[in-house]
Amino acid sequence: MPGVEHMFIDCLAYVCKRCWDFLVRELTGTQPPAYHPTPITIGPELLGELFG
């Protein structure tokens, strides 16, 4: 991902969209639909699970 360091917590929506787009293109052979994913809220519980 351009412009980020090793942590891309703030970019999870972008990463999910890019992964989904890749799967749609490669598995169905079509272009993915235009959409805007809902941002993922990262609370203290999730951070604790990720880094605990």
N, C-alpha and C positions, 0 to 999 in steps of 0.2 A: 504494500500500500504506500503510495507516495506521500512523503511529508510526515510520517509517523515513526515513532521509535518502536521498540520491541512490544510495548503494550498498546493494544488497539481496543481497549475497553469502550472508549467513546465511539468507536466505529463499528459496533456489532451489527447495526442495521445495514450498513454498507456491505459488510462481509457476507451477511446472510443473503442479501439481494444478489450479489455477484455469484455466490455458490449456486443459488437457485437458477439464475440465468444460465450458468454453465450446464447444469443438469438438463434443463429444458432444451437447450440447443443440441447437446450431445445425444440425449436419449430419444428425443422426438424429431430432431432434424428441422425444427422450426424456430423462428425468432420468439423469444419470450415476450409476453404482453407488457405494455407500459403500465407501471404501477408505482406507488410510493409506499414502502413498508412502514408499518407503525414502529416508532422508535421503541427500543427495548429499555425499560426502566431498570437501572442497576441500583439496588438498595444495599444496605449494610449486610443483610443476610446472604445475598448472592456473592458479595465480595468475600465474606467469611468462608463460604463454601469453596470459592475459587482459590483462595490463598491461605486457607486455614490449615 
